[in-house]
Every structure is written in structure tokens, then in C-alpha cells.
Amino acid sequence: MKRTLIVLIVIAITCASAGAAPKQQVNAIRPGLFELGLYLGEPTGLSAKYWINRKNAIEGIAAWAFSKGFLVVSADY
């Protein structure tokens, strides 16, 4: 029951956020734009994204897994 509730909440948040951004914000991505955010869950930490151009970005995550006691570092292009 608990797992089903969590899945339904995640689906509801995803569906709500999918239509939340107006079409004009798609053009707000510009080269040199830097974004900083939170990485929630297990592990928990910070995420950062740097837009190289309108289609490509570099994203990095540094997070700490409290239950197991280790650091997670990840990067994506």
C-alpha cells in the first residue's frame, strides 16, 4: 500500500509539472545558462547544469548517502 501511494504521488507530480511550463520558457535556454538544484532521495545532495548551447548541457551531481556513508559524484553530457 505504501509503495503504491508513493508511485501515485510521483506520477501526479510528474504529470502536473509536465504542463506547468509555458511554451515561451522553452526559448529561455541560452548558452552560458547555469542552473543549481537539489538532488533529493538517497543519496541527497546538489546538482548543477551548465548549458553549452540550446541542445547540449553538462550536468553534475555530488550527493551523500547517509544510510551507507559514501559520496556519490556523477556527471552527464
All heavy atoms as a GROMACS GRO file, in nm:
protein
  583
    1MET      N    1   0.083  -0.119   0.000
    1MET     CA    2   0.000   0.000   0.000
    1MET      C    3   0.087   0.125   0.000
    1MET      O    4   0.060   0.218  -0.073
    1MET     CB    5  -0.092  -0.005   0.122
    1MET     CG    6  -0.179   0.114   0.136
    1MET     SD    7  -0.300   0.116   0.001
    1MET     CE    8  -0.383   0.264   0.034
    2LYS      N    9   0.191   0.125   0.084
    2LYS     CA   10   0.279   0.240   0.093
    2LYS      C   11   0.351   0.264  -0.040
    2LYS      O   12   0.364   0.377  -0.086
    2LYS     CB   13   0.380   0.220   0.206
    2LYS     CG   14   0.469   0.339   0.229
    2LYS     CD   15   0.561   0.313   0.347
    2LYS     CE   16   0.656   0.429   0.369
    2LYS     NZ   17   0.749   0.404   0.475
    3ARG      N   18   0.394   0.157  -0.102
    3ARG     CA   19   0.466   0.168  -0.228
    3ARG      C   20   0.374   0.222  -0.338
    3ARG      O   21   0.414   0.305  -0.419
    3ARG     CB   22   0.520   0.031  -0.267
    3ARG     CG   23   0.607   0.032  -0.388
    3ARG     CD   24   0.662  -0.106  -0.411
    3ARG     NE   25   0.768  -0.100  -0.509
    3ARG     CZ   26   0.835  -0.204  -0.551
    3ARG    NH1   27   0.808  -0.323  -0.501
    3ARG    NH2   28   0.930  -0.192  -0.639
    4THR      N   29   0.250   0.175  -0.340
    4THR     CA   30   0.152   0.222  -0.438
    4THR      C   31   0.126   0.370  -0.421
    4THR      O   32   0.118   0.445  -0.519
    4THR     CB   33   0.020   0.143  -0.424
    4THR    OG1   34   0.049   0.004  -0.437
    4THR    CG2   35  -0.079   0.185  -0.529
    5LEU      N   36   0.114   0.416  -0.297
    5LEU     CA   37   0.091   0.557  -0.268
    5LEU      C   38   0.207   0.641  -0.317
    5LEU      O   39   0.187   0.746  -0.379
    5LEU     CB   40   0.068   0.577  -0.119
    5LEU     CG   41   0.040   0.721  -0.075
    5LEU    CD1   42  -0.087   0.772  -0.140
    5LEU    CD2   43   0.029   0.727   0.076
    6ILE      N   44   0.329   0.598  -0.294
    6ILE     CA   45   0.447   0.671  -0.339
    6ILE      C   46   0.450   0.679  -0.491
    6ILE      O   47   0.478   0.784  -0.549
    6ILE     CB   48   0.575   0.608  -0.282
    6ILE    CG1   49   0.581   0.629  -0.131
    6ILE    CG2   50   0.700   0.665  -0.348
    6ILE    CD1   51   0.692   0.554  -0.062
    7VAL      N   52   0.421   0.569  -0.558
    7VAL     CA   53   0.420   0.568  -0.704
    7VAL      C   54   0.314   0.664  -0.757
    7VAL      O   55   0.339   0.740  -0.852
    7VAL     CB   56   0.397   0.425  -0.758
    7VAL    CG1   57   0.370   0.426  -0.906
    7VAL    CG2   58   0.516   0.337  -0.726
    8LEU      N   59   0.196   0.666  -0.697
    8LEU     CA   60   0.090   0.757  -0.740
    8LEU      C   61   0.128   0.903  -0.719
    8LEU      O   62   0.099   0.988  -0.803
    8LEU     CB   63  -0.040   0.724  -0.668
    8LEU     CG   64  -0.108   0.593  -0.709
    8LEU    CD1   65  -0.229   0.566  -0.622
    8LEU    CD2   66  -0.147   0.597  -0.856
    9ILE      N   67   0.194   0.934  -0.610
    9ILE     CA   68   0.239   1.071  -0.583
    9ILE      C   69   0.342   1.114  -0.687
    9ILE      O   70   0.335   1.225  -0.739
    9ILE     CB   71   0.294   1.083  -0.439
    9ILE    CG1   72   0.179   1.072  -0.339
    9ILE    CG2   73   0.368   1.216  -0.421
    9ILE    CD1   74   0.223   1.062  -0.195
   10VAL      N   75   0.436   1.026  -0.717
   10VAL     CA   76   0.539   1.059  -0.817
   10VAL      C   77   0.475   1.081  -0.954
   10VAL      O   78   0.511   1.175  -1.026
   10VAL     CB   79   0.647   0.948  -0.823
   10VAL    CG1   80   0.737   0.966  -0.942
   10VAL    CG2   81   0.727   0.946  -0.694
   11ILE      N   82   0.381   0.998  -0.991
   11ILE     CA   83   0.312   1.014  -1.120
   11ILE      C   84   0.234   1.146  -1.122
   11ILE      O   85   0.236   1.218  -1.222
   11ILE     CB   86   0.220   0.894  -1.148
   11ILE    CG1   87   0.304   0.770  -1.176
   11ILE    CG2   88   0.126   0.923  -1.265
   11ILE    CD1   89   0.226   0.641  -1.185
   12ALA      N   90   0.167   1.179  -1.015
   12ALA     CA   91   0.090   1.303  -1.009
   12ALA      C   92   0.180   1.425  -1.021
   12ALA      O   93   0.150   1.520  -1.094
   12ALA     CB   94   0.010   1.309  -0.879
   13ILE      N   95   0.294   1.424  -0.953
   13ILE     CA   96   0.388   1.536  -0.961
   13ILE      C   97   0.445   1.547  -1.102
   13ILE      O   98   0.459   1.656  -1.156
   13ILE     CB   99   0.499   1.520  -0.856
   13ILE    CG1  100   0.440   1.540  -0.715
   13ILE    CG2  101   0.613   1.619  -0.880
   13ILE    CD1  102   0.536   1.507  -0.604
   14THR      N  103   0.478   1.434  -1.161
   14THR     CA  104   0.533   1.435  -1.297
   14THR      C  105   0.432   1.490  -1.397
   14THR      O  106   0.467   1.572  -1.481
   14THR     CB  107   0.575   1.293  -1.338
   14THR    OG1  108   0.669   1.242  -1.243
   14THR    CG2  109   0.638   1.292  -1.475
   15CYS      N  110   0.309   1.446  -1.387
   15CYS     CA  111   0.206   1.494  -1.479
   15CYS      C  112   0.177   1.642  -1.458
   15CYS      O  113   0.156   1.716  -1.555
   15CYS     CB  114   0.078   1.414  -1.462
   15CYS     SG  115   0.093   1.243  -1.517
   16ALA      N  116   0.176   1.687  -1.335
   16ALA     CA  117   0.149   1.827  -1.305
   16ALA      C  118   0.261   1.916  -1.355
   16ALA      O  119   0.237   2.026  -1.406
   16ALA     CB  120   0.128   1.846  -1.155
   17SER      N  121   0.385   1.871  -1.342
   17SER     CA  122   0.497   1.954  -1.385
   17SER      C  123   0.518   1.948  -1.536
   17SER      O  124   0.581   2.036  -1.593
   17SER     CB  125   0.624   1.912  -1.312
   17SER     OG  126   0.660   1.781  -1.348
   18ALA      N  127   0.466   1.847  -1.603
   18ALA     CA  128   0.485   1.835  -1.748
   18ALA      C  129   0.416   1.949  -1.823
   18ALA      O  130   0.467   1.998  -1.922
   18ALA     CB  131   0.433   1.701  -1.797
   19GLY      N  132   0.302   1.992  -1.776
   19GLY     CA  133   0.231   2.100  -1.842
   19GLY      C  134   0.247   2.234  -1.775
   19GLY      O  135   0.184   2.331  -1.814
   20ALA      N  136   0.332   2.244  -1.675
   20ALA     CA  137   0.344   2.365  -1.596
   20ALA      C  138   0.421   2.476  -1.667
   20ALA      O  139   0.394   2.593  -1.645
   20ALA     CB  140   0.410   2.334  -1.462
   21ALA      N  141   0.518   2.442  -1.750
   21ALA     CA  142   0.600   2.544  -1.813
   21ALA      C  143   0.531   2.598  -1.938
   21ALA      O  144   0.495   2.521  -2.027
   21ALA     CB  145   0.736   2.486  -1.849
   22PRO      N  146   0.512   2.728  -1.946
   22PRO     CA  147   0.456   2.785  -2.068
   22PRO      C  148   0.550   2.762  -2.186
   22PRO      O  149   0.670   2.748  -2.170
   22PRO     CB  150   0.445   2.934  -2.037
   22PRO     CG  151   0.467   2.950  -1.893
   22PRO     CD  152   0.536   2.827  -1.845
   23LYS      N  153   0.495   2.764  -2.306
   23LYS     CA  154   0.573   2.735  -2.425
   23LYS      C  155   0.687   2.836  -2.445
   23LYS      O  156   0.792   2.803  -2.495
   23LYS     CB  157   0.483   2.733  -2.547
   23LYS     CG  158   0.545   2.672  -2.667
   23LYS     CD  159   0.443   2.645  -2.774
   23LYS     CE  160   0.504   2.559  -2.880
   23LYS     NZ  161   0.406   2.502  -2.968
   24GLN      N  162   0.669   2.958  -2.400
   24GLN     CA  163   0.771   3.061  -2.418
   24GLN      C  164   0.897   3.032  -2.336
   24GLN      O  165   1.004   3.080  -2.370
   24GLN     CB  166   0.717   3.198  -2.382
   24GLN     CG  167   0.679   3.210  -2.235
   24GLN     CD  168   0.599   3.335  -2.207
   24GLN    OE1  169   0.549   3.398  -2.298
   24GLN    NE2  170   0.586   3.370  -2.082
   25GLN      N  171   0.889   2.955  -2.229
   25GLN     CA  172   1.007   2.926  -2.149
   25GLN      C  173   1.101   2.828  -2.216
   25GLN      O  174   1.215   2.819  -2.176
   25GLN     CB  175   0.966   2.872  -2.012
   25GLN     CG  176   0.919   2.981  -1.920
   25GLN     CD  177   0.915   2.933  -1.776
   25GLN    OE1  178   0.943   2.819  -1.747
   25GLN    NE2  179   0.880   3.022  -1.686
   26VAL      N  180   1.056   2.757  -2.317
   26VAL     CA  181   1.144   2.666  -2.389
   26VAL      C  182   1.258   2.745  -2.453
   26VAL      O  183   1.371   2.700  -2.459
   26VAL     CB  184   1.064   2.588  -2.496
   26VAL    CG1  185   1.157   2.506  -2.584
   26VAL    CG2  186   0.961   2.500  -2.429
   27ASN      N  187   1.229   2.866  -2.497
   27ASN     CA  188   1.331   2.951  -2.557
   27ASN      C  189   1.419   3.019  -2.454
   27ASN      O  190   1.512   3.091  -2.490
   27ASN     CB  191   1.265   3.056  -2.647
   27ASN     CG  192   1.195   2.991  -2.764
   27ASN    OD1  193   1.238   2.888  -2.812
   27ASN    ND2  194   1.086   3.050  -2.808
   28ALA      N  195   1.391   3.002  -2.325
   28ALA     CA  196   1.470   3.065  -2.220
   28ALA      C  197   1.607   3.000  -2.205
   28ALA      O  198   1.696   3.058  -2.144
   28ALA     CB  199   1.395   3.060  -2.087
   29ILE      N  200   1.626   2.882  -2.261
   29ILE     CA  201   1.756   2.815  -2.254
   29ILE      C  202   1.850   2.887  -2.349
   29ILE      O  203   1.823   2.900  -2.467
   29ILE     CB  204   1.744   2.666  -2.291
   29ILE    CG1  205   1.656   2.596  -2.191
   29ILE    CG2  206   1.882   2.602  -2.297
   29ILE    CD1  207   1.622   2.454  -2.229
   30ARG      N  208   1.961   2.933  -2.296
   30ARG     CA  209   2.059   3.003  -2.377
   30ARG      C  210   2.199   2.957  -2.338
   30ARG      O  211   2.221   2.913  -2.224
   30ARG     CB  212   2.044   3.153  -2.361
   30ARG     CG  213   2.067   3.200  -2.219
   30ARG     CD  214   2.032   3.348  -2.203
   30ARG     NE  215   2.064   3.395  -2.070
   30ARG     CZ  216   1.992   3.373  -1.962
   30ARG    NH1  217   1.881   3.303  -1.970
   30ARG    NH2  218   2.030   3.420  -1.845
   31PRO      N  219   2.293   2.965  -2.429
   31PRO     CA  220   2.431   2.925  -2.396
   31PRO      C  221   2.483   3.006  -2.278
   31PRO      O  222   2.458   3.126  -2.266
   31PRO     CB  223   2.508   2.958  -2.524
   31PRO     CG  224   2.406   2.955  -2.631
   31PRO     CD  225   2.279   3.003  -2.568
   32GLY      N  226   2.551   2.939  -2.188
   32GLY     CA  227   2.606   3.004  -2.070
   32GLY      C  228   2.514   3.004  -1.950
   32GLY      O  229   2.552   3.048  -1.842
   33LEU      N  230   2.390   2.955  -1.965
   33LEU     CA  231   2.296   2.949  -1.854
   33LEU      C  232   2.342   2.845  -1.752
   33LEU      O  233   2.379   2.734  -1.788
   33LEU     CB  234   2.156   2.913  -1.904
   33LEU     CG  235   2.045   2.904  -1.800
   33LEU    CD1  236   2.019   3.040  -1.738
   33LEU    CD2  237   1.918   2.850  -1.863
   34PHE      N  238   2.343   2.882  -1.625
   34PHE     CA  239   2.387   2.792  -1.517
   34PHE      C  240   2.269   2.769  -1.425
   34PHE      O  241   2.202   2.864  -1.383
   34PHE     CB  242   2.504   2.855  -1.441
   34PHE     CG  243   2.553   2.770  -1.328
   34PHE    CD1  244   2.633   2.660  -1.353
   34PHE    CD2  245   2.520   2.798  -1.198
   34PHE    CE1  246   2.679   2.580  -1.251
   34PHE    CE2  247   2.565   2.719  -1.094
   34PHE     CZ  248   2.645   2.611  -1.121
   35GLU      N  249   2.242   2.643  -1.393
   35GLU     CA  250   2.131   2.608  -1.304
   35GLU      C  251   2.184   2.528  -1.186
   35GLU      O  252   2.274   2.444  -1.201
   35GLU     CB  253   2.028   2.524  -1.379
   35GLU     CG  254   1.968   2.593  -1.499
   35GLU     CD  255   1.877   2.503  -1.580
   35GLU    OE1  256   1.873   2.381  -1.555
   35GLU    OE2  257   1.811   2.557  -1.668
   36LEU      N  258   2.130   2.554  -1.069
   36LEU     CA  259   2.169   2.484  -0.948
   36LEU      C  260   2.044   2.427  -0.884
   36LEU      O  261   1.941   2.493  -0.878
   36LEU     CB  262   2.238   2.581  -0.851
   36LEU     CG  263   2.301   2.522  -0.726
   36LEU    CD1  264   2.416   2.429  -0.764
   36LEU    CD2  265   2.354   2.633  -0.638
   37GLY      N  266   2.051   2.302  -0.838
   37GLY     CA  267   1.932   2.240  -0.780
   37GLY      C  268   1.966   2.139  -0.672
   37GLY      O  269   2.082   2.119  -0.637
   38LEU      N  270   1.863   2.077  -0.620
   38LEU     CA  271   1.877   1.976  -0.515
   38LEU      C  272   1.856   1.838  -0.574
   38LEU      O  273   1.774   1.818  -0.663
   38LEU     CB  274   1.774   1.998  -0.405
   38LEU     CG  275   1.787   2.126  -0.325
   38LEU    CD1  276   1.670   2.139  -0.228
   38LEU    CD2  277   1.917   2.128  -0.249
   39TYR      N  278   1.929   1.744  -0.524
   39TYR     CA  279   1.915   1.603  -0.561
   39TYR      C  280   1.861   1.535  -0.436
   39TYR      O  281   1.934   1.514  -0.339
   39TYR     CB  282   2.052   1.548  -0.603
   39TYR     CG  283   2.047   1.412  -0.666
   39TYR    CD1  284   2.005   1.396  -0.796
   39TYR    CD2  285   2.085   1.299  -0.594
   39TYR    CE1  286   2.001   1.271  -0.854
   39TYR    CE2  287   2.081   1.174  -0.652
   39TYR     CZ  288   2.039   1.160  -0.782
   39TYR     OH  289   2.034   1.036  -0.840
   40LEU      N  290   1.731   1.504  -0.437
   40LEU     CA  291   1.666   1.452  -0.317
   40LEU      C  292   1.646   1.302  -0.325
   40LEU      O  293   1.629   1.246  -0.432
   40LEU     CB  294   1.531   1.521  -0.298
   40LEU     CG  295   1.538   1.672  -0.279
   40LEU    CD1  296   1.398   1.729  -0.274
   40LEU    CD2  297   1.616   1.707  -0.155
   41GLY      N  298   1.646   1.241  -0.212
   41GLY     CA  299   1.630   1.096  -0.202
   41GLY      C  300   1.749   1.036  -0.131
   41GLY      O  301   1.807   1.096  -0.042
   42GLU      N  302   1.787   0.920  -0.170
   42GLU     CA  303   1.905   0.855  -0.112
   42GLU      C  304   1.995   0.814  -0.227
   42GLU      O  305   1.960   0.722  -0.302
   42GLU     CB  306   1.863   0.733  -0.030
   42GLU     CG  307   1.975   0.660   0.036
   42GLU     CD  308   2.045   0.740   0.145
   42GLU    OE1  309   1.988   0.836   0.200
   42GLU    OE2  310   2.160   0.708   0.175
   43PRO      N  311   2.100   0.880  -0.254
   43PRO     CA  312   2.169   0.986  -0.178
   43PRO      C  313   2.105   1.124  -0.198
   43PRO      O  314   2.030   1.146  -0.292
   43PRO     CB  315   2.310   0.984  -0.236
   43PRO     CG  316   2.293   0.935  -0.375
   43PRO     CD  317   2.177   0.839  -0.372
   44THR      N  318   2.141   1.218  -0.112
   44THR     CA  319   2.092   1.355  -0.115
   44THR      C  320   2.210   1.449  -0.137
   44THR      O  321   2.315   1.431  -0.077
   44THR     CB  322   2.022   1.390   0.018
   44THR    OG1  323   1.913   1.300   0.036
   44THR    CG2  324   1.971   1.531   0.018
   45GLY      N  325   2.190   1.549  -0.223
   45GLY     CA  326   2.300   1.641  -0.250
   45GLY      C  327   2.259   1.755  -0.341
   45GLY      O  328   2.143   1.795  -0.346
   46LEU      N  329   2.356   1.805  -0.415
   46LEU     CA  330   2.336   1.918  -0.505
   46LEU      C  331   2.358   1.875  -0.650
   46LEU      O  332   2.439   1.788  -0.677
   46LEU     CB  333   2.434   2.031  -0.472
   46LEU     CG  334   2.418   2.098  -0.338
   46LEU    CD1  335   2.530   2.198  -0.316
   46LEU    CD2  336   2.283   2.169  -0.329
   47SER      N  337   2.286   1.941  -0.739
   47SER     CA  338   2.308   1.919  -0.881
   47SER      C  339   2.330   2.054  -0.947
   47SER      O  340   2.279   2.157  -0.902
   47SER     CB  341   2.189   1.848  -0.945
   47SER     OG  342   2.076   1.932  -0.945
   48ALA      N  343   2.409   2.054  -1.054
   48ALA     CA  344   2.437   2.176  -1.128
   48ALA      C  345   2.436   2.143  -1.276
   48ALA      O  346   2.475   2.034  -1.317
   48ALA     CB  347   2.571   2.233  -1.086
   49LYS      N  348   2.388   2.238  -1.356
   49LYS     CA  349   2.383   2.218  -1.501
   49LYS      C  350   2.432   2.345  -1.569
   49LYS      O  351   2.393   2.455  -1.533
   49LYS     CB  352   2.241   2.186  -1.546
   49LYS     CG  353   2.230   2.160  -1.696
   49LYS     CD  354   2.087   2.136  -1.738
   49LYS     CE  355   2.054   1.990  -1.723
   49LYS     NZ  356   1.922   1.957  -1.783
   50TYR      N  357   2.519   2.327  -1.669
   50TYR     CA  358   2.570   2.437  -1.749
   50TYR      C  359   2.534   2.410  -1.894
   50TYR      O  360   2.571   2.307  -1.950
   50TYR     CB  361   2.721   2.451  -1.734
   50TYR     CG  362   2.780   2.561  -1.819
   50TYR    CD1  363   2.766   2.694  -1.781
   50TYR    CD2  364   2.845   2.531  -1.937
   50TYR    CE1  365   2.818   2.795  -1.859
   50TYR    CE2  366   2.897   2.631  -2.016
   50TYR     CZ  367   2.883   2.763  -1.977
   50TYR     OH  368   2.934   2.863  -2.054
   51TRP      N  369   2.459   2.503  -1.955
   51TRP     CA  370   2.416   2.487  -2.094
   51TRP      C  371   2.524   2.536  -2.188
   51TRP      O  372   2.563   2.653  -2.183
   51TRP     CB  373   2.286   2.563  -2.119
   51TRP     CG  374   2.170   2.496  -2.053
   51TRP    CD1  375   2.120   2.521  -1.929
   51TRP    CD2  376   2.092   2.391  -2.108
   51TRP    NE1  377   2.015   2.438  -1.903
   51TRP    CE2  378   1.996   2.356  -2.012
   51TRP    CE3  379   2.093   2.322  -2.228
   51TRP    CZ2  380   1.902   2.257  -2.032
   51TRP    CZ3  381   2.000   2.222  -2.249
   51TRP    CH2  382   1.906   2.192  -2.153
   52ILE      N  383   2.574   2.448  -2.274
   52ILE     CA  384   2.676   2.482  -2.372
   52ILE      C  385   2.610   2.554  -2.490
   52ILE      O  386   2.660   2.655  -2.539
   52ILE     CB  387   2.749   2.355  -2.420
   52ILE    CG1  388   2.817   2.290  -2.302
   52ILE    CG2  389   2.848   2.388  -2.530
   52ILE    CD1  390   2.869   2.151  -2.330
   53ASN      N  391   2.498   2.501  -2.537
   53ASN     CA  392   2.415   2.564  -2.639
   53ASN      C  393   2.271   2.523  -2.610
   53ASN      O  394   2.244   2.467  -2.505
   53ASN     CB  395   2.460   2.526  -2.782
   53ASN     CG  396   2.466   2.377  -2.803
   53ASN    OD1  397   2.379   2.303  -2.759
   53ASN    ND2  398   2.570   2.331  -2.872
   54ARG      N  399   2.180   2.548  -2.701
   54ARG     CA  400   2.038   2.520  -2.674
   54ARG      C  401   2.005   2.371  -2.666
   54ARG      O  402   1.901   2.333  -2.615
   54ARG     CB  403   1.950   2.584  -2.778
   54ARG     CG  404   1.945   2.731  -2.762
   54ARG     CD  405   1.847   2.791  -2.859
   54ARG     NE  406   1.818   2.926  -2.813
   54ARG     CZ  407   1.709   2.991  -2.842
   54ARG    NH1  408   1.618   2.935  -2.917
   54ARG    NH2  409   1.691   3.111  -2.796
   55LYS      N  410   2.092   2.284  -2.715
   55LYS     CA  411   2.064   2.141  -2.714
   55LYS      C  412   2.156   2.061  -2.625
   55LYS      O  413   2.124   1.948  -2.590
   55LYS     CB  414   2.074   2.086  -2.857
   55LYS     CG  415   1.967   2.137  -2.949
   55LYS     CD  416   1.978   2.071  -3.084
   55LYS     CE  417   1.868   2.121  -3.174
   55LYS     NZ  418   1.873   2.056  -3.305
   56ASN      N  419   2.272   2.114  -2.588
   56ASN     CA  420   2.371   2.039  -2.512
   56ASN      C  421   2.401   2.106  -2.379
   56ASN      O  422   2.413   2.229  -2.372
   56ASN     CB  423   2.501   2.026  -2.592
   56ASN     CG  424   2.480   1.953  -2.722
   56ASN    OD1  425   2.412   1.851  -2.725
   56ASN    ND2  426   2.536   2.004  -2.829
   57ALA      N  427   2.417   2.023  -2.277
   57ALA     CA  428   2.448   2.073  -2.144
   57ALA      C  429   2.537   1.973  -2.071
   57ALA      O  430   2.540   1.854  -2.105
   57ALA     CB  431   2.321   2.098  -2.064
   58ILE      N  432   2.608   2.023  -1.972
   58ILE     CA  433   2.686   1.937  -1.882
   58ILE      C  434   2.621   1.947  -1.745
   58ILE      O  435   2.596   2.056  -1.694
   58ILE     CB  436   2.832   1.985  -1.874
   58ILE    CG1  437   2.898   1.975  -2.011
   58ILE    CG2  438   2.909   1.903  -1.772
   58ILE    CD1  439   3.035   2.037  -2.018
   59GLU      N  440   2.591   1.831  -1.687
   59GLU     CA  441   2.525   1.827  -1.557
   59GLU      C  442   2.609   1.744  -1.461
   59GLU      O  443   2.663   1.640  -1.497
   59GLU     CB  444   2.386   1.765  -1.569
   59GLU     CG  445   2.313   1.758  -1.438
   59GLU     CD  446   2.175   1.696  -1.452
   59GLU    OE1  447   2.151   1.626  -1.551
   59GLU    OE2  448   2.094   1.717  -1.361
   60GLY      N  449   2.622   1.792  -1.338
   60GLY     CA  450   2.696   1.719  -1.237
   60GLY      C  451   2.617   1.709  -1.108
   60GLY      O  452   2.536   1.795  -1.076
   61ILE      N  453   2.642   1.600  -1.036
   61ILE     CA  454   2.574   1.576  -0.908
   61ILE      C  455   2.679   1.534  -0.806
   61ILE      O  456   2.765   1.451  -0.834
   61ILE     CB  457   2.469   1.465  -0.922
   61ILE    CG1  458   2.358   1.507  -1.018
   61ILE    CG2  459   2.410   1.428  -0.786
   61ILE    CD1  460   2.266   1.394  -1.057
   62ALA      N  461   2.671   1.593  -0.688
   62ALA     CA  462   2.751   1.550  -0.574
   62ALA      C  463   2.653   1.525  -0.460
   62ALA      O  464   2.582   1.616  -0.418
   62ALA     CB  465   2.854   1.656  -0.535
   63ALA      N  466   2.647   1.401  -0.413
   63ALA     CA  467   2.547   1.364  -0.313
   63ALA      C  468   2.606   1.269  -0.210
   63ALA      O  469   2.699   1.194  -0.239
   63ALA     CB  470   2.427   1.301  -0.381
   64TRP      N  471   2.552   1.274  -0.090
   64TRP     CA  472   2.597   1.190   0.019
   64TRP      C  473   2.488   1.088   0.054
   64TRP      O  474   2.373   1.124   0.076
   64TRP     CB  475   2.630   1.274   0.141
   64TRP     CG  476   2.684   1.194   0.254
   64TRP    CD1  477   2.617   1.154   0.366
   64TRP    CD2  478   2.816   1.141   0.267
   64TRP    NE1  479   2.698   1.080   0.446
   64TRP    CE2  480   2.822   1.070   0.388
   64TRP    CE3  481   2.929   1.145   0.187
   64TRP    CZ2  482   2.938   1.006   0.431
   64TRP    CZ3  483   3.044   1.081   0.230
   64TRP    CH2  484   3.047   1.013   0.351
   65ALA      N  485   2.526   0.962   0.060
   65ALA     CA  486   2.434   0.856   0.100
   65ALA      C  487   2.447   0.838   0.252
   65ALA      O  488   2.545   0.781   0.299
   65ALA     CB  489   2.466   0.727   0.028
   66PHE      N  490   2.353   0.890   0.325
   66PHE     CA  491   2.361   0.888   0.471
   66PHE      C  492   2.352   0.748   0.529
   66PHE      O  493   2.421   0.716   0.625
   66PHE     CB  494   2.250   0.976   0.530
   66PHE     CG  495   2.269   1.122   0.500
   66PHE    CD1  496   2.196   1.183   0.399
   66PHE    CD2  497   2.359   1.197   0.572
   66PHE    CE1  498   2.214   1.317   0.371
   66PHE    CE2  499   2.378   1.332   0.545
   66PHE     CZ  500   2.306   1.391   0.444
   67SER      N  501   2.268   0.664   0.473
   67SER     CA  502   2.248   0.531   0.530
   67SER      C  503   2.371   0.441   0.512
   67SER      O  504   2.399   0.358   0.596
   67SER     CB  505   2.125   0.465   0.469
   67SER     OG  506   2.145   0.442   0.331
   68LYS      N  507   2.444   0.459   0.402
   68LYS     CA  508   2.560   0.374   0.376
   68LYS      C  509   2.692   0.446   0.398
   68LYS      O  510   2.796   0.383   0.400
   68LYS     CB  511   2.552   0.319   0.235
   68LYS     CG  512   2.423   0.242   0.215
   68LYS     CD  513   2.428   0.150   0.101
   68LYS     CE  514   2.291   0.085   0.098
   68LYS     NZ  515   2.269  -0.015   0.012
   69GLY      N  516   2.687   0.578   0.408
   69GLY     CA  517   2.806   0.656   0.439
   69GLY      C  518   2.905   0.671   0.325
   69GLY      O  519   3.026   0.655   0.346
   70PHE      N  520   2.860   0.699   0.205
   70PHE     CA  521   2.955   0.722   0.096
   70PHE      C  522   2.908   0.839   0.008
   70PHE      O  523   2.793   0.877   0.009
   70PHE     CB  524   2.974   0.596   0.011
   70PHE     CG  525   2.850   0.543  -0.056
   70PHE    CD1  526   2.811   0.591  -0.179
   70PHE    CD2  527   2.773   0.446   0.004
   70PHE    CE1  528   2.697   0.543  -0.242
   70PHE    CE2  529   2.659   0.397  -0.056
   70PHE     CZ  530   2.622   0.447  -0.180
   71LEU      N  531   3.006   0.895  -0.064
   71LEU     CA  532   2.982   1.008  -0.152
   71LEU      C  533   2.959   0.959  -0.294
   71LEU      O  534   3.031   0.872  -0.342
   71LEU     CB  535   3.103   1.102  -0.148
   71LEU     CG  536   3.096   1.225  -0.238
   71LEU    CD1  537   2.989   1.320  -0.190
   71LEU    CD2  538   3.232   1.294  -0.241
   72VAL      N  539   2.860   1.016  -0.361
   72VAL     CA  540   2.830   0.984  -0.500
   72VAL      C  541   2.858   1.109  -0.584
   72VAL      O  542   2.807   1.215  -0.554
   72VAL     CB  543   2.683   0.941  -0.518
   72VAL    CG1  544   2.651   0.920  -0.663
   72VAL    CG2  545   2.652   0.820  -0.436
   73VAL      N  546   2.941   1.094  -0.686
   73VAL     CA  547   2.970   1.202  -0.778
   73VAL      C  548   2.939   1.152  -0.918
   73VAL      O  549   2.983   1.045  -0.957
   73VAL     CB  550   3.116   1.248  -0.767
   73VAL    CG1  551   3.145   1.360  -0.865
   73VAL    CG2  552   3.150   1.292  -0.626
   74SER      N  553   2.861   1.230  -0.993
   74SER     CA  554   2.819   1.189  -1.126
   74SER      C  555   2.821   1.309  -1.219
   74SER      O  556   2.800   1.422  -1.176
   74SER     CB  557   2.677   1.133  -1.117
   74SER     OG  558   2.625   1.107  -1.245
   75ALA      N  559   2.847   1.284  -1.347
   75ALA     CA  560   2.843   1.390  -1.448
   75ALA      C  561   2.782   1.334  -1.575
   75ALA      O  562   2.802   1.217  -1.609
   75ALA     CB  563   2.982   1.443  -1.474
   76ASP      N  564   2.707   1.417  -1.645
   76ASP     CA  565   2.643   1.380  -1.771
   76ASP      C  566   2.668   1.489  -1.874
   76ASP      O  567   2.679   1.606  -1.842
   76ASP     CB  568   2.491   1.365  -1.755
   76ASP     CG  569   2.454   1.248  -1.668
   76ASP    OD1  570   2.518   1.144  -1.680
   76ASP    OD2  571   2.359   1.263  -1.588
   77TYR      N  572   2.673   1.448  -1.999
   77TYR     CA  573   2.680   1.543  -2.110
   77TYR      C  574   2.554   1.526  -2.191
   77TYR      O  575   2.512   1.419  -2.222
   77TYR     CB  576   2.802   1.517  -2.197
   77TYR     CG  577   2.802   1.600  -2.324
   77TYR    CD1  578   2.837   1.734  -2.318
   77TYR    CD2  579   2.763   1.545  -2.445
   77TYR    CE1  580   2.837   1.811  -2.434
   77TYR    CE2  581   2.763   1.621  -2.560
   77TYR     CZ  582   2.800   1.754  -2.554
   77TYR     OH  583   2.798   1.830  -2.668
   0.00000   0.00000   0.00000
